[in-house]
Amino acid sequence: MKKVFDPKRADWESLLERPVQNFEEVEKVVAQVFREVKANGDISVKKYSEMFDGFIPEDLQVSTDEIASAEAKVSPELKAAIQLAKQNITTFHTAQKTEKVSVETLAGVNCWQEKRPIQKVGLYIPGGTAPLFSTILMLAIPAKIAGCKEIILCTPPGKEAEVNPVILYTAKLCGIDKIYKVGGIQAIAAMTFGTQTINKVYKIFGPGNQYVTVAKQLATKYNVAIDMPAGPSELLVLADDTADAAFVASDLLSQAEHGSDSQVILVSLSKSLIEDVETEIQRQLEDLPRKEIAAQAIEHSRLIYIGSKEEALELIDEYAPEHFIVCTANPDFFVKGINNAGSVFIGNYTPESAGDYASGTNHTLPTNGYAKQYSGVNLDSFMKSITFQKISAEGIRKIGPAIELMAEAEGLQAHKNAVTLRLNKIKASGNE
């Protein structure tokens, strides 16, 4: 990892650059797959499943027998862990429900806001070297709480055209039974346009590789919403001498093992801690099964010393990390001061892994600096807010003249007339 001490502000932009991604060639492939799936449906989905994933499923949809048999293939211990996580995630997301907001802005002018679920949503669950069954919990649970009427799940199976049993078990546990053996670009395209087997959805959720990321962005051009722009996973740890170097190293490596394009950063108020963490990273790295992947991620990661906590906070806010861990003697300064972060983890005993799996918060978070503009997935991600208003004769008398003046000032005569006609009728009826 590159070590930097007291970087100048002029160098922050280059210091905080994410790993470079060239999407030009990816975009060409994605556009071609989209065109064919839109035109040919299931035929093209199967074609690209064979081309990209090495299989042609006889049936795109997972059968009820496959779902039922998956349960026996998952250990009792893992089932218990998943159930615990489900309980915590359900508790936290249920607490996010809000009541109807109703206000009388003026006598006779009643306005209110109510939330409605997005009716049709699609969940994309990666299934390659790391089948992310935990992401099913993070997406399916709030979708169910929100009341989405149709929830479909796409995930790439293995070479034998079988979906990982723990993915099927988790989906069933969350009440999802429309599961399709489709991954990558073709899955996003299928949910965007609909095919003979897979229904079109209104919003697509879930992480994926660069092809899936670009495919989701392209889906937005076809009136399909997405959860957020997403990129490689990232973590920034802020620590001082009170932090445990072994813990810090383990957190950095936990994100580095996600992928070779992941990025992890330590911002430290202590020079000695940087040395200790660097040593721990090398020691712990040797024992990781995904050592090669983590090592590649470490190459474009950073160890940064900054002596001022105020300056450290400014740099972190500028980076806007997906995950932000605070391990300092005075965490409140950073916890209260941070504006741009996907999810914050506080103290030596709060590993980022807790949020990934079982504490209750959602792990689908904005990356690549998008925490400056986007929230992570939450209950509202699966809902829309609709405003309502009801105006009485008294109410239109009170606000009508203002509306007339404003409409006329904008040169919109029909807008003015819509009010004037009503006001005239009230005058004619003698109910002024």
C-alpha positions, 0 to 999 in steps of 0.5 A, spaced: 500 500 500 502 506 498 504 511 504 503 518 504 504 523 510 501 530 510 498 530 503 497 537 500 490 539 499 492 540 491 494 533 491 488 530 494 484 529 488 489 524 485 491 521 492 483 519 492 482 517 485 478 510 485 481 505 480 480 507 473 475 503 469 474 503 462 467 502 460 467 503 452 468 496 450 463 494 455 458 499 453 458 496 446 457 489 448 452 491 453 448 495 448 448 489 443 446 484 448 440 489 450 438 490 442 438 482 442 434 481 448 429 486 446 428 483 439 428 476 441 427 475 449 428 468 451 432 466 445 437 471 446 437 470 454 439 463 453 444 465 447 448 469 452 448 465 458 451 460 454 456 465 451 458 468 457 456 463 463 457 456 459 450 453 460 444 453 456 438 452 461 432 448 459 428 452 463 430 459 465 425 459 472 428 455 478 422 450 479 419 449 486 422 442 487 429 445 486 427 451 491 424 445 496 430 441 495 435 446 497 433 447 504 436 440 505 443 442 502 444 448 507 447 446 514 443 448 520 448 452 523 448 457 517 440 457 517 440 459 524 445 465 522 441 467 516 435 467 520 438 471 525 440 476 520 433 476 517 430 478 524 435 484 525 434 486 518 427 486 518 427 489 525 431 495 522 427 496 516 420 495 519 422 501 524 423 506 517 416 506 516 413 513 516 406 515 517 402 519 513 404 527 513 398 531 513 397 539 513 392 544 512 397 550 509 391 555 509 384 555 511 380 550 506 387 548 503 389 541 505 395 537 503 398 530 505 403 525 503 402 518 502 407 512 500 406 507 495 410 501 494 413 500 487 409 495 484 414 491 480 422 490 482 427 486 480 433 483 484 440 481 481 444 477 486 451 475 483 453 468 484 460 467 481 466 466 486 462 469 492 454 467 491 452 473 495 446 470 498 446 476 504 444 481 498 437 477 498 436 479 505 438 486 504 433 487 498 428 482 499 426 484 506 425 491 505 421 490 498 416 485 502 416 490 508 414 496 503 409 491 500 411 490 492 406 486 489 411 483 484 418 481 486 423 477 481 430 475 482 435 473 477 442 470 479 447 466 475 447 458 476 454 454 476 456 450 470 451 445 472 446 450 471 444 449 478 443 455 483 447 455 489 442 452 494 444 457 500 441 463 495 435 458 494 434 457 501 435 465 503 430 467 497 425 462 500 426 464 507 424 471 504 418 469 501 421 470 493 419 464 489 420 467 482 427 466 481 431 465 474 437 462 472 440 468 469 446 472 470 450 478 467 447 483 462 442 478 459 439 478 466 438 486 467 436 486 459 430 481 461 428 485 467 428 491 463 424 489 457 421 483 459 421 476 455 416 470 454 419 468 461 421 474 465 417 479 467 419 487 466 420 490 472 419 498 474 426 498 478 432 494 478 436 493 485 443 489 486 450 489 485 454 486 480 461 486 476 462 492 471 458 489 465 452 489 470 453 496 472 453 498 465 447 494 464 443 497 469 445 504 467 443 503 460 436 500 463 435 507 465 434 509 458 428 505 457 424 507 463 427 503 468 429 505 475 435 503 479 437 503 486 444 507 485 450 507 480 455 502 483 462 500 482 467 496 486 467 496 493 471 500 498 472 502 505 475 508 509 478 507 516 479 513 520 484 511 526 488 513 532 493 510 537 487 507 541 485 503 535 487 495 534 492 495 528 490 487 527 482 489 527 484 495 522 488 490 518 482 485 518 477 490 516 481 493 510 482 486 507 475 484 508 473 489 503 480 488 499 478 481 498 471 483 494 475 484 488 481 486 485 478 493 483 476 494 490 479 500 494 481 500 501 484 507 505 487 508 512 487 515 514 490 515 521 492 520 526 498 516 528 504 514 524 506 508 528 499 505 527 500 506 520 506 501 521 503 496 525 497 496 520 502 495 514 505 489 518 498 486 520 496 486 513 502 482 510 501 477 516 493 476 515 494 476 507 498 470 507 492 466 510 486 468 506 483 464 501 482 470 496 489 472 497 491 474 490 484 478 489 486 482 496 493 483 494 491 486 487 486 491 491 491 492 496 496 495 490 491 501 489 490 502 496 492 508 501 495 509 508 495 516 509 497 520 515 494 526 517 496 530 524 489 534 524 483 531 525 479 537 522 483 536 516 482 528 516 475 529 516 475 534 510 479 529 506 474 523 508 468 528 506 471 529 499 472 521 498 465 520 500 467 512 502 462 507 501 463 504 508 467 508 513 469 506 520 471 510 526 476 508 531 478 514 535 478 516 542 473 521 540 469 518 535 463 523 536 467 529 532 467 524 526 460 521 527 457 528 527 461 531 522 461 526 517 456 528 511 458 524 505 458 516 507 454 510 505 454 507 512 458 508 518 461 503 523 464 506 530 469 503 535 474 497 535 468 492 536 464 494 530 467 491 524 464 492 517 462 485 516 457 486 521 453 491 516 454 486 511 451 481 514 447 481 520 447 487 524 440 490 521 443 496 516 443 495 509 449 493 505 447 496 498 451 502 498 453 508 494 460 507 491 465 511 487 464 518 491 456 517 490 455 518 497 455 525 496 448 525 492 445 518 494 443 514 500 444 506 501 438 502 500 433 503 505 425 502 505 424 508 502 428 505 496 422 500 494 416 506 495 414 512 492 411 518 495 405 521 492 402 528 494 395 529 495 391 536 496 383 538 497 381 545 496 374 547 499 371 553 496 373 557 502 380 555 500 380 557 493 378 564 495 384 565 499 389 562 494 386 563 488 388 571 487 395 569 488 395 563 483 392 568 478 397 573 479 403 568 478 400 564 472 399 571 469 406 573 470 409 567 467 404 568 461 400 561 462 393 564 461 390 557 461 393 556 468 390 563 470 383 561 467 382 554 471 382 559 477 378 565 475 372 560 472 372 557 479 372 564 483 367 567 478 362 561 480 363 562 487 361 570 486 355 568 482 353 563 487 353 569 492 357 564 497 363 569 498 
